[in-house]
């Protein structure tokens, strides 16, 4: 692996990483982008995207990610398909340990994203993108006038269920306990909505469907073990997200939910010269367009850092 010290290395190949690469390359920073184990991020599992500006018709997530990647390469980004195992931020320049060697860089943009927590059912994986989703804001529009279920009992589930009531005809809220774990104000609000029907003491045993997608859900009562089948059109898993921060080894400050903490209105982290963009630092919005926006911010701020330190 080339031993020259890089100006800026971007870790992660999703909307945030590719956008940061585009801006950094156009500014003459000669960025290196390390795509990681899941190039394209969560959008690679999205069948149709209708809310990314600039496209009149829906487009598959992999198509959008392929276009972003090609644009980043065209403007001068070097992209490698390796992944970062760990980083050493104690000494400068920083050292990144990859599966295929190590490299040094003056500046790092962490854009490793977050992963939705799933139920780990074979049927769940089978129907991802065909009626199973982990993002109501992303996919709720496709379930207008339809019956859906939200699985979970925390703030995420309450928020997703509330959002879906503006699209779906009925929202089943599936939870293993007899009350939500969400904050009281959120729980009270969602349960007061006439479109929401809670199903207490239930867990998902299987997601049902056919070649056209999801058409039902099998629920198990945690008290009796009895199962029941419910006809519906979509299932939203809302049991939280896990930001991909393990490679940092605790060297960068995280917030209370485990996301990288950044300065208000900035992508700066607790370590000078390290910036964070996209879902790895955003527990609230988690959208492709907001990830791209913070990728732009990170590239600009990284450029200012390099200039200020004559790097």
KOLFI-443854 format. One record per residue: x, z, y of N, C-alpha, C in turn; residue number from 1; residue in one letter. Coordinates in pm, whole numbers, plus 32768, in hexadecimal, padded with zeros to 4 digits. Example, Ala and Ser with C-alpha at 12.3 -4.5 7.8 and 13.67 -1.06 7.14 Angstrom:
R   nu   nw   nv  cau  caw  cav   cu   cw   cv   k r
R 8527 830C 7DC7 84CE 830C 7E3E 8528 830C 7EB6   1 A
R 8505 82C4 7F1F 8557 82CA 7F96 850A 8313 8003   2 S
# end
This chain:
R   nu   nw   nv  cau  caw  cav   cu   cw   cv   k r
R 8055 8000 7F89 8000 8000 8000 8059 8000 807D   1 X
R 8032 7FB1 80DF 807E 7FA5 815B 8095 802E 8199   2 X
R 8114 804D 81B9 8137 80D3 81EA 8136 80DF 8282   3 X
R 8113 8074 82CA 810B 807F 835B 809C 80E0 8382   4 X
R 80B1 8124 83F1 804B 8182 8420 7FDD 8132 8465   5 X
R 7F65 8142 8434 7EF3 80FA 846C 7EC5 813D 84ED   6 X
R 7E8C 80EC 8544 7E52 8126 85BE 7DD2 8170 859D   7 X
R 7D7A 812E 8556 7CF9 816C 8534 7CCD 813F 84AA   8 X
R 7CA4 81A0 845A 7C6D 8184 83D6 7BDD 81B6 83D4   9 X
R 7B84 8161 83A2 7AF7 8182 8397 7AD8 8199 8304  10 X
R 7AA0 820C 82E6 7A80 822F 825B 79EA 8220 8247  11 X
R 79C3 81BB 81FC 7935 81A6 81E0 7906 811C 8208  12 X
R 78BB 80DC 81AF 788E 8053 81C7 77F9 8046 81D3  13 X
R 77BA 8096 8227 772C 8088 8245 7718 8055 82D2  14 X
R 769F 8061 830A 7687 8031 8393 76E3 8070 83FA  15 X
R 7700 80F2 83EC 7758 8135 844D 77E6 8102 8441  16 X
R 7818 80F9 83C6 78A1 80CD 83B1 78B8 803D 83DC  17 X
R 785F 7FE3 83B4 7870 7F56 83D8 7864 7F43 8470  18 X
R 7808 7F8B 84B0 77FB 7F7D 8542 7876 7FB3 8588  19 X
R 78A8 8024 855B 7924 8059 8595 7995 7FF5 8585  20 X
R 799B 7FB4 8513 7A03 7F51 84FA 79F8 7EDA 8558  21 X
R 797D 7EAC 856E 7967 7E39 85C7 7998 7E5A 8654  22 X
R 7973 7ECF 8687 799B 7EF4 870F 7A31 7F0E 8718  23 X
R 7A69 7F4E 86B4 7AF8 7F6B 86B7 7B49 7EEB 86AD  24 X
R 7B1E 7E8E 8659 7B66 7E10 8649 7B60 7DBC 86C9  25 X
R 7AEB 7DB7 8706 7ADD 7D68 8781 7B2D 7DA5 87F4  26 X
R 7B4C 7E26 87EA 7B9E 7E69 8850 7C33 7E5D 8831  27 X
R 7C54 7E15 87C7 7CE0 7DFF 87A5 7D23 7E73 875E  28 X
R 7CD6 7ECC 871E 7D0F 7F43 86DD 7D3F 7F29 864E  29 X
R 7D24 7EB2 8619 7D4C 7E8C 8591 7D21 7EF5 852A  30 X
R 7CA0 7F10 8522 7C71 7F7C 84C9 7C7C 7F56 8436  31 X
R 7C8D 7FBD 83E6 7C85 7FB0 8355 7C08 7FFB 8328  32 X
R 7BB3 7FBA 82DC 7B3A 7FFA 82AA 7B43 800A 8213  33 X
R 7B2E 8084 81E4 7B30 80A1 8155 7A9F 80B3 8129  34 X
R 7A6F 8057 80D7 79DF 8053 80B9 79AF 80C5 8061  35 X
R 7A04 80F8 8009 79D8 8165 7FB2 7992 8133 7F35  36 X
R 7954 8191 7EEF 7917 8172 7E6E 788E 8130 7E7B  37 X
R 7851 8139 7EF0 77CB 8100 7F02 77C6 80AC 7F81  38 X
R 7807 8036 7F81 7803 7FE1 7FF9 7773 7FC0 8020  39 X
R 7758 7FCA 80A0 76D1 7FAE 80D0 767A 8029 80DB  40 X
R 76A0 8096 8096 7657 8113 80A1 75CA 810F 806A  41 X
R 7573 8163 80A0 74EB 8173 806C 7496 80F5 807B  42 X
R 74BA 809E 80DB 746B 8026 80F0 7475 7FC4 807C  43 X
R 74D8 7FD7 8025 74E4 7F7E 7FB2 7470 7F92 7F51  44 X
R 7425 7FFF 7F60 73B1 8019 7F0A 732D 7FFB 7F51  45 X
R 7335 7FBF 7FC9 72BD 7FA3 8017 7296 7F12 8007  46 X
R 721C 7EFC 7FD7 71EE 7E74 7FBC 71D5 7E26 803C  47 X
R 7186 7E60 8096 7164 7E1C 8113 717D 7E76 818A  48 X
R 71C0 7E3E 81EE 71D8 7E86 826C 718C 7E3F 82DA  49 X
R 7132 7E87 831C 70E5 7E4D 8388 7103 7E8C 840F  50 X
R 7152 7EF7 8411 7164 7F41 848D 71F1 7F36 84C6  51 X
R 7241 7ED6 8496 72C3 7EC0 84D4 72B3 7E4D 8538  52 X
R 72CF 7E66 85B7 72B3 7E01 861E 72FB 7D7D 8605  53 X
R 72B6 7D11 862C 72F5 7C8E 8629 72CA 7C35 85B7  54 X
R 7274 7C67 855E 724A 7C18 84EC 71B1 7C0F 84EC  55 X
R 717E 7B97 84FD 70ED 7B84 8505 70A9 7BA6 8481  56 X
R 70E9 7B80 8412 70AF 7B98 838F 70FD 7C04 8346  57 X
R 70BC 7C4A 82E8 7103 7CB1 829B 717A 7C74 8251  58 X
R 71E3 7CC2 8243 7257 7C93 81F7 7286 7D01 819A  59 X
R 72BD 7CDB 8127 72EE 7D40 80C8 7365 7D8C 8103  60 X
R 736E 7E0C 80DE 73DE 7E5D 810D 7466 7E20 80ED  61 X
R 747D 7DF0 8071 74FF 7DB4 8052 7520 7D3B 80AA  62 X
R 74B9 7CF1 80D4 74D1 7C7D 812C 7505 7CAB 81B4  63 X
R 74C7 7D14 81EB 74F4 7D49 826C 7582 7D7F 8261  64 X
R 75A0 7DC8 81F8 7625 7E01 81E7 768F 7D94 81D3  65 X
R 766B 7D2D 818A 76C9 7CBE 8176 76E8 7C78 81FA  66 X
R 7682 7C69 824E 7697 7C29 82D1 76EE 7C80 832B  67 X
R 76D8 7D04 8329 772A 7D5F 8379 77BC 7D5A 834B  68 X
R 77CE 7D5A 82C9 7856 7D56 8292 789D 7CD5 82BB  69 X
R 7858 7C66 82AE 7893 7BE4 82D0 78B7 7BDF 8365  70 X
R 7860 7C18 83B9 787D 7C1A 8448 78F8 7C6E 8467  71 X
R 7902 7CE3 8425 7975 7D39 843A 79F7 7CF1 8412  72 X
R 79F3 7CA9 83A4 7A6A 7C5E 8378 7A8A 7BED 83D9  73 X
R 7A23 7BA8 8407 7A39 7B35 845E 7A7F 7B5B 84E0  74 X
R 7A61 7BD3 8515 7A9D 7BFA 8594 7B24 7C40 8581  75 X
R 7B52 7C4C 8503 7BDA 7C7C 84EE 7BEB 7D00 84A5  76 X
R 7B81 7D33 8465 7B8E 7DAF 8419 7BCC 7D93 8390  77 X
R 7C2B 7DE5 8368 7C5F 7DDF 82E0 7C0B 7E3D 828B  78 X
R 7BD4 7E0A 821E 7B7C 7E59 81C9 7BB7 7E61 813D  79 X
R 7BBC 7EDA 8109 7BEA 7EEC 807F 7B7E 7F38 8030  80 X
R 7B78 7F1C 7FAF 7B10 7F54 7F5C 7B35 7FD7 7F18  81 X
R 7B9B 8018 7F49 7BC8 8097 7F0E 7B6E 8109 7F40  82 X
R 7B8B 8182 7F15 7B42 81F5 7F49 7BA2 8268 7F65  83 X
R 7B7D 82BC 7FC4 7BD1 832B 7FEF 7BAF 83A5 7F9A  84 X
R 7C14 83DB 7F59 7C00 8453 7F07 7C06 84D1 7F5B  85 X
R 7C64 84D3 7FBB 7C71 8547 8015 7CC2 851E 808E  86 X
R 7CBB 856F 80F5 7D07 8554 816F 7D59 85CE 8193  87 X
R 7DC7 85B7 81D8 7E1B 8623 820B 7E1E 8616 82A2  88 X
R 7DD8 8671 82E6 7DCD 866C 8378 7E24 86D5 83BC  89 X
R 7E78 8719 836D 7ECA 8784 83A6 7F41 874F 83F4  90 X
R 7F71 86DA 83CE 7FE6 86A0 8410 7FC3 8616 8447  91 X
R 8007 85EE 84AF 7FF0 856B 84EB 806C 8513 84DB  92 X
R 8056 8495 84BC 7FD6 8454 84A4 7F91 848B 8428  93 X
R 7F0D 8477 8420 7EC0 84A7 83B0 7EE4 8459 8331  94 X
R 7ED5 849B 82BF 7EEE 8459 823F 7E6C 8450 81F0  95 X
R 7E4E 83D8 81C1 7DDA 83C2 816D 7E09 83A4 80DF  96 X
R 7DD8 83EF 8081 7DFC 83DC 7FF5 7D8F 838A 7FB2  97 X
R 7DB0 8310 7F8C 7D52 82B5 7F4C 7D6C 82B1 7EB6  98 X
R 7D11 8277 7E6E 7D25 826B 7DDD 7D9C 8211 7DBF  99 X
R 7DBB 81B5 7E1A 7E28 8158 7E03 7EA6 8174 7E52 100 X
R 7EB2 81EA 7E8A 7F29 820C 7ED9 7F03 8260 7F51 101 X
R 7F58 825D 7FB7 7F38 82A8 8030 7F5F 8257 80AA 102 X
R 7F23 8279 811B 7F46 8236 8198 7F3B 829A 8209 103 X
R 7F78 8277 8278 7F78 82CF 82EE 7F34 8289 8362 104 X
R 7EF5 82D9 83B6 7EAD 82A2 8427 7EAC 8305 849A 105 X
R 7EA6 82CF 8513 7E9F 8324 858A 7E11 8357 85A2 106 X
R 7DAE 830F 856F 7D23 832D 8591 7CCA 830E 8518 107 X
R 7C66 8361 8503 7C0A 834F 8492 7B7A 8351 84C4 108 X
R 7B2C 82F3 8493 7A9B 82F5 84A7 7A5A 830B 841F 109 X
R 7A19 837B 8410 79D7 839C 8391 7947 8369 8396 110 X
R 7928 830C 833F 78A2 82D1 833C 7874 82C9 82AA 111 X
R 7883 8337 8264 786B 833A 81D4 77D8 834E 81AE 112 X
R 7782 8364 8211 76F4 836A 81F7 76C5 83E8 81AF 113 X
R 764C 83E2 8181 760E 844E 8135 75BF 8413 80C2 114 X
R 75A9 8462 805E 755D 8433 7FEB 74DE 8485 7FDE 115 X
R 7470 843F 7FC7 73F2 8485 7FAE 73FC 84D0 7F29 116 X
R 73C2 8545 7F26 73BB 858F 7EA9 7344 855C 7E5A 117 X
R 735C 853B 7DDD 72F3 8500 7D8A 72C8 8560 7D1C 118 X
R 725F 853C 7CD7 7229 858E 7C6B 7273 8579 7BE7 119 X
R 72C4 850F 7BE3 7314 84ED 7B6C 72BC 84CC 7AF3 120 X
R 7252 8481 7B0C 71FD 844D 7AA2 721E 83BA 7A8B 121 X
R 7225 838D 7A0F 723E 82FE 79F5 71D7 82A5 7A39 122 X
R 7158 82CF 7A38 70EF 827E 7A76 70FE 8279 7B0E 123 X
R 7136 82E2 7B48 714E 82E4 7BD8 71B3 8278 7BFE 124 X
R 721F 8271 7BB3 7285 820C 7BCE 724F 8180 7BB5 125 X
R 71FD 8171 7B4E 71C4 80EE 7B2B 7173 80B4 7B9E 126 X
R 712A 810C 7BE5 70CF 80DB 7C4D 7102 80F0 7CDB 127 X
R 7181 8114 7CEB 71B9 811E 7D72 71B2 8096 7DB5 128 X
R 7178 8094 7E2E 7168 8016 7E75 70EB 7FCB 7E4B 129 X
R 70A2 7FFF 7DE9 7026 7FBF 7DBA 6FB5 8026 7DB5 130 X
R 6FB4 807B 7E18 6F4D 80E2 7E1F 6F85 816E 7E26 131 X
R 7005 817E 7E0A 7048 8200 7E16 70AA 81FA 7E8B 132 X
R 70A0 825A 7EE4 70F3 825B 7F5D 711B 82E9 7F7E 133 X
R 7183 82F7 7FCF 71AA 837A 8003 71A5 837A 809B 134 X
R 715F 8319 80D6 715A 8310 8168 70D4 82DA 8196 135 X
R 707E 8333 81C5 6FFA 830A 81F3 7003 82B4 8271 136 X
R 7060 82D6 82CA 706F 8288 8345 7098 81F9 8325 137 X
R 70E9 81EA 82BD 7118 8165 8296 70AA 8114 8253 138 X
R 705E 8152 81F8 7008 8107 819E 6F73 8126 81AA 139 X
R 6F4D 8187 81FD 6EC1 81AA 8207 6E67 8137 8230 140 X
R 6E9B 80DE 8281 6E4E 806C 82B4 6E17 8016 8242 141 X
R 6E5E 8012 81D1 6E35 7FBD 8161 6DC1 7FFA 8112 142 X
R 6D97 8072 8135 6D2D 80B6 80EA 6CB2 80CE 8140 143 X
R 6C98 8073 819A 6C23 807E 81F0 6BA4 8078 819C 144 X
R 6B4F 80DC 81AF 6AD1 80E0 8168 6ADC 8102 80D4 145 X
R 6B52 812F 80A8 6B66 814C 801B 6B78 81E2 8003 146 X
R 6B73 8206 7F85 6B80 8292 7F5D 6C0F 82AD 7F30 147 X
R 6C4D 8315 7F65 6CD8 8333 7F46 6CE9 83C8 7F29 148 X
R 6D5B 83E8 7EEE 6D7D 8474 7ED5 6E02 8493 7F18 149 X
R 6E0F 850B 7F4C 6E8E 853F 7F80 6EB5 85B4 7F27 150 X
R 6F30 85B3 7EF5 6F5F 861B 7E9C 6FBF 8676 7EE7 151 X
R 6F9E 86F6 7EF0 6FF4 8754 7F35 6FA1 87BC 7F7E 152 X
R 6FE5 8824 7FB0 6F9C 888D 7FF3 6FDD 88C1 8071 153 X
R 704C 8884 8099 7094 88B1 8110 706C 8865 818C 154 X
R 70BC 8876 81F5 70A1 8831 8273 70A2 879A 8263 155 X
R 70FD 8767 8210 7104 86D7 81FB 7082 86A3 81C1 156 X
R 704F 86E7 815B 6FD3 86BC 811C 6F5E 86C3 817D 157 X
R 6F56 872F 81CA 6EE9 873E 822A 6EEE 86D1 8294 158 X
R 6F66 86B3 82C2 6F76 864B 8328 6F53 85C2 82F1 159 X
R 6F81 85A5 8276 6F64 8523 8239 6ECE 8514 8222 160 X
R 6E8F 857D 81EE 6DFF 8576 81D3 6DB2 855F 8254 161 X
R 6DD8 85A7 82BD 6D94 8596 833D 6DA3 8509 8372 162 X
R 6E1A 84D3 8367 6E31 844A 8396 6DDD 83E6 8348 163 X
R 6DD5 83F9 82C5 6D8E 8399 8270 6CF8 8397 8289 164 X
R 6CC1 8402 82C1 6C31 8402 82DC 6C09 8399 8342 165 X
R 6C68 8367 838F 6C4A 82FE 83F0 6C42 8275 83AE 166 X
R 6C67 826D 832F 6C63 81EE 82E7 6C0A 81F6 826B 167 X
R 6C1F 825A 8218 6BDB 8262 8197 6B4B 8294 81A6 168 X
R 6AF9 8273 8143 6A6F 82A3 8141 6A68 8334 8112 169 X
R 6AC5 835B 80BA 6ACB 83E4 8089 6B5B 8405 8062 170 X
R 6B84 8480 807F 6C0B 84AD 8060 6C01 8529 8008 171 X
R 6C32 851D 7F8D 6C38 8590 7F33 6CBD 85D6 7F47 172 X
R 6CBA 8657 7F5E 6D33 86A4 7F74 6D4F 86F8 7EF7 173 X
R 6DB2 86CE 7EAA 6DCE 870A 7E28 6E3B 8773 7E37 174 X
R 6E1B 87EF 7E0E 6E7B 885C 7E1C 6E71 88BB 7DA6 175 X
R 6EE2 88EC 7D7B 6EE5 8941 7D02 6EB2 89CF 7D1C 176 X
R 6EA7 89F6 7D9A 6E75 8A7C 7DB9 6DE8 8A74 7DF2 177 X
R 6DB5 8AE6 7E22 6D2D 8AE5 7E58 6D2B 8AEF 7EF0 178 X
R 6D9F 8ADC 7F2D 6DA9 8AD4 7FBE 6E28 8A88 7FE2 179 X
R 6E27 8A4B 8057 6E9A 89FC 8081 6F0C 8A55 80B0 180 X
R 6F85 8A23 809F 6FFC 8A67 80D3 7017 8A40 8163 181 X
R 6FCF 89DE 8194 6FE3 89AD 821D 6FC5 8A1B 8282 182 X
R 6FF7 8A08 82FB 6FD9 8A68 8365 6F42 8A70 8377 183 X
R 6F11 8AE3 83A1 6E81 8AFB 83A7 6E39 8A95 83FE 184 X
R 6E75 8A73 846F 6E31 8A16 84CA 6E23 898C 848B 185 X
R 6E8B 8961 8442 6E84 88DE 8401 6E25 88E2 838A 186 X
R 6E29 894F 833D 6DD1 895C 82C9 6D3F 895E 82F4 187 X
R 6D21 89AE 835A 6C98 89B8 8389 6C65 8931 83BC 188 X
R 6CBA 88EA 8401 6C92 886A 843B 6C72 8804 83CE 189 X
R 6CC9 87F8 836B 6CB4 8791 8305 6C3F 87B5 82AB 190 X
R 6C2E 8835 828A 6BC0 885C 8232 6B39 8855 8278 191 X
R 6B39 8856 82FC 6ABC 884A 8347 6A90 87B9 8353 192 X
R 6AE8 875C 832F 6AC6 86CE 833A 6A66 86A8 82C9 193 X
R 69F3 866F 82E9 6990 864F 8282 69BF 85E6 821C 194 X
R 6A26 859B 823E 6A59 8536 81E2 6ABA 8570 817B 195 X
R 6AE4 85ED 818E 6B45 862B 8134 6AFE 8684 80CE 196 X
R 6B1E 866D 804E 6AE6 86C2 7FE4 6B59 8700 7F95 197 X
R 6B6D 8783 7FA1 6BDA 87C3 7F57 6BB8 87D1 7EC2 198 X
R 6C1D 87BC 7E6F 6C11 87D2 7DE0 6C77 883D 7DBC 199 X
R 6C48 88BB 7DB2 6CA2 892C 7D9D 6CCA 893A 7D0A 200 X
R 6D3A 897C 7CF5 6D6D 899B 7C6F 6D84 891D 7C1B 201 X
R 6DA7 88B0 7C5D 6DB8 8832 7C15 6E46 87FB 7C2A 202 X
R 6E7B 87BC 7BC1 6EF9 8772 7BCA 6EE1 86E7 7B90 203 X
R 6F35 868A 7BB8 6F27 8601 7B87 6F67 85F6 7AFE 204 X
R 6F18 85CD 7A9C 6F4A 85B9 7A15 6F74 852A 79FF 205 X
R 6F2B 84CC 7A3D 6F4B 843F 7A2E 6F06 83F0 7A9C 206 X
R 6F48 8386 7AC9 6F0A 8329 7B27 6EDB 82B1 7AD8 207 X
R 6E5F 828C 7AEB 6E21 8223 7A9C 6E1B 81A1 7AEA 208 X
R 6E22 8131 7AA2 6E1B 80B1 7AE6 6E27 803D 7A86 209 X
R 6E33 7FC6 7AC0 6E43 7F4B 7A72 6EA0 7EEE 7ABD 210 X
R 6E9C 7E6E 7A99 6EF7 7E0D 7AD9 6EDE 7E00 7B6E 211 X
R 6E66 7E24 7B9C 6E45 7E18 7C29 6E6E 7E93 7C79 212 X
R 6E90 7F00 7C35 6EBB 7F79 7C79 6E6E 7FF4 7C4D 213 X
R 6E74 805D 7C9D 6E35 80DD 7C7C 6D9D 80D1 7C80 214 X
R 6D5B 810C 7C1D 6CC9 8113 7C1F 6C94 819D 7BFC 215 X
R 6CEF 81FD 7BE9 6CC1 8283 7BCB 6D32 82E6 7BBC 216 X
R 6D0D 8362 7BA2 6D70 83CD 7B92 6D3B 8431 7B2B 217 X
R 6D91 8462 7AD5 6D6C 84C8 7A74 6DA4 854E 7AA2 218 X
R 6D4A 85AE 7AB4 6D71 8631 7AE7 6D63 8699 7A79 219 X
R 6DBF 86F9 7A7A 6DBA 8767 7A1A 6DA2 87E9 7A65 220 X
R 6D48 8839 7A32 6D2E 88BC 7A6C 6D9B 891C 7A3B 221 X
R 6DE3 895A 7A98 6E53 89B1 7A72 6E27 8A30 7A2E 222 X
R 6DA7 8A52 7A3B 6D76 8ACD 79FD 6D44 8AB5 796E 223 X
R 6CFE 8A47 7959 6CBF 8A2E 78D6 6D06 89C2 7885 224 X
R 6D57 896F 78C9 6D98 8900 7883 6D3E 8888 786F 225 X
R 6CC2 8891 789B 6C65 8820 788C 6C88 87B0 78ED 226 X
R 6C6F 8735 78C1 6C8D 86C0 7914 6C0D 867B 7940 227 X
R 6C14 863C 79B2 6BA4 85EE 79E7 6BDB 8570 7A28 228 X
R 6B92 8501 7A18 6BB9 8483 7A55 6B64 846B 7AD1 229 X
R 6BA6 843D 7B3C 6B61 8422 7BBA 6B82 8393 7BE4 230 X
R 6B1D 8345 7C02 6B33 82BD 7C31 6B5B 82BF 7CC5 231 X
R 6BC2 8276 7CE6 6BED 8269 7D72 6C49 81F0 7D7E 232 X
R 6C78 81D8 7DF8 6CC4 815E 7E13 6D56 8175 7E37 233 X
R 6D79 81F0 7E5A 6E02 820A 7E82 6E27 829C 7E75 234 X
R 6EA7 82B6 7E60 6EDA 833E 7E53 6F50 834F 7EB0 235 X
R 6F4A 83B5 7F05 6FB6 83D3 7F62 6FF7 8456 7F38 236 X
R 7075 844F 7F12 70BF 84C6 7EE9 70FD 8503 7F66 237 X
R 70D7 857E 7F83 7100 85BF 8001 7138 8649 7FE4 238 X
R 71A3 864C 7F98 71E1 86CC 7F75 7269 86DC 7FB8 239 X
R 727F 868B 8020 72F8 869C 8070 7361 8630 805B 240 X
R 73C9 8639 80AB 743A 85DD 80A4 74BC 862C 809B 241 X
R 7522 85ED 8064 75A6 862C 8059 760D 85D3 809E 242 X
R 7643 85FD 8111 76A8 85AD 8155 7729 85A7 8104 243 X
R 776A 8535 8109 77E4 851F 80BA 785E 8550 8108 244 X
R 787B 85D0 80FB 78E8 860D 8147 7955 864A 80EF 245 X
R 7949 863C 806B 79A7 867E 8010 7A37 8655 802A 246 X
R 7A4D 85D6 804E 7AD5 85A5 8063 7B1C 85EB 80D6 247 X
R 7AD1 862C 812F 7B0C 8670 81A3 7B48 86F7 817E 248 X
R 7B20 872E 810E 7B5B 87AA 80DE 7B50 881F 813D 249 X
R 7AE5 8824 8188 7AD0 8895 81E2 7B26 8894 825F 250 X
R 7B67 8824 827C 7BC2 881E 82F0 7B7A 87FD 8373 251 X
R 7AFD 87D3 8369 7AAD 87B1 83DF 7A32 880B 83E0 252 X
R 7A0D 883C 8454 799B 8895 8460 7919 884E 843B 253 X
R 78C8 8893 83EB 7845 8860 83C4 77D8 88B4 8405 254 X
R 7760 887C 840D 76F2 88CB 8445 76B0 891C 83D5 255 X
R 7644 895F 83F4 7603 89B7 8394 75C9 8970 831B 256 X
R 75B5 88ED 8325 757E 88A1 82B5 75E9 8854 8268 257 X
R 7667 8864 8292 76D3 8821 824B 76FB 879A 8283 258 X
R 76BD 8772 82F3 76E2 86F4 8334 7758 870C 8392 259 X
R 77A6 86A4 83AD 7816 86B3 8409 77E2 86D3 8494 260 X
R 7816 873D 84CE 77EE 8765 8555 7836 870F 85BB 261 X
R 77EC 86D5 8617 7828 8684 8681 77FF 86BD 8709 262 X
R 7852 86A6 876D 7834 86D6 87F4 77B5 8693 8827 263 X
R 7764 86DA 8876 76E8 869F 88AA 7701 861C 88F2 264 X
R 76B2 85B6 88D0 76C0 8534 8910 7740 84EC 88ED 265 X
R 777F 8512 887E 7801 84DB 885A 780C 84D3 87C2 266 X
R 7873 848C 8795 7893 8489 8705 7913 84D8 86E8 267 X
R 7946 8520 874B 79BF 8570 8737 79A4 85E4 86D9 268 X
R 7A01 85FF 8681 79F6 866F 8625 7A4E 86E1 8654 269 X
R 7A5B 8748 8602 7AAE 87BB 8625 7B43 879C 861D 270 X
R 7B67 872B 85E3 7BF4 8701 85D9 7C0A 868B 8637 271 X
R 7C65 869C 8696 7C80 8631 86F5 7CB3 85B5 86AB 272 X
R 7C78 8542 86CC 7C9F 84C6 868A 7C49 84A4 8612 273 X
R 7BED 84FC 85EF 7B91 84E3 8581 7B03 84DB 85B9 274 X
R 7AC0 846F 859A 7A39 8456 85CC 79DB 8442 8556 275 X
R 795B 845C 8569 78F9 844F 84FE 7881 8400 852F 276 X
R 7852 83A5 84DC 77E2 8350 8502 7783 833D 848D 277 X
R 7704 8327 84AD 76A2 830B 8446 7669 8388 8406 278 X
R 7633 8376 838F 75E8 83E2 834E 763D 845A 8328 279 X
R 76C0 844C 8324 7713 84BF 8302 7712 8528 8371 280 X
R 76E6 8500 83E9 76DB 855F 8457 764F 8565 8493 281 X
R 75F0 8523 8451 7568 851A 8487 7503 8549 841F 282 X
R 74D4 85C2 842C 7472 85F7 83CE 73E3 85DD 83FB 283 X
R 73D2 85A6 8472 734C 8599 84AD 730F 850E 849F 284 X
R 7358 84A7 84CA 731C 8422 84D0 7336 83CE 8452 285 X
R 73B3 83C6 8428 73DA 8381 83AC 73A2 82F3 83A4 286 X
R 73B4 82A7 840D 7386 821C 8410 73FD 81BF 841D 287 X
R 73ED 8145 83EC 745B 80E3 83F5 7480 80C7 8486 288 X
R 741B 80BE 84DB 7436 809B 8566 747B 810E 85B0 289 X
R 7458 818C 8591 749D 81FB 85D1 752A 820B 8599 290 X
R 753B 81ED 8519 75C1 81F0 84DE 761A 8189 8521 291 X
R 75E4 8111 8535 7630 80A8 8579 7655 80D3 8607 292 X
R 75F6 8115 864B 7612 8143 86D3 7684 81A6 86D9 293 X
R 7685 8207 867D 76F3 8267 867E 7775 8228 864E 294 X
R 776C 81BF 85FC 77E5 8175 85D7 7825 8135 8651 295 X
R 77D2 80FD 86A7 7802 80C5 8727 7843 8132 877B 296 X
R 7801 81A4 8787 7836 8212 87D6 78BE 8240 87A0 297 X
R 78C8 824D 871C 7944 827E 86E0 79B7 821F 86FB 298 X
R 799D 819D 86F2 7A08 813B 870B 7A38 8142 879B 299 X
R 79DA 8150 87F9 7A00 8157 8886 7A4D 81D8 88A2 300 X
R 7A1C 8247 886B 7A61 82C7 8881 7AEA 82C8 883D 301 X
R 7AF3 828B 87C8 7B75 8281 8785 7BD7 8230 87DA 302 X
R 7BA5 81C6 8817 7BFA 8175 886E 7C2D 81C3 88E5 303 X
R 7BD5 8213 8922 7C00 8268 8992 7C6B 82CB 8964 304 X
R 7C5A 8304 88EE 7CBB 8363 88B9 7D43 8320 88A7 305 X
R 7D43 82A9 886D 7DC2 8261 8858 7E06 8240 88DC 306 X
R 7DB9 8218 893F 7DF2 81F6 89C2 7E2A 8273 8A06 307 X
R 7DE1 82E0 8A00 7E0D 835B 8A43 7E8F 8391 8A07 308 X
R 7EA6 8375 8987 7F1D 83A8 8944 7F87 833A 892E 309 X
R 7F73 82C9 8973 7FD1 8259 896A 7FF0 8232 88D9 310 X
R 7F85 8227 888C 7F95 8202 87FF 7F66 8174 87E7 311 X
# end
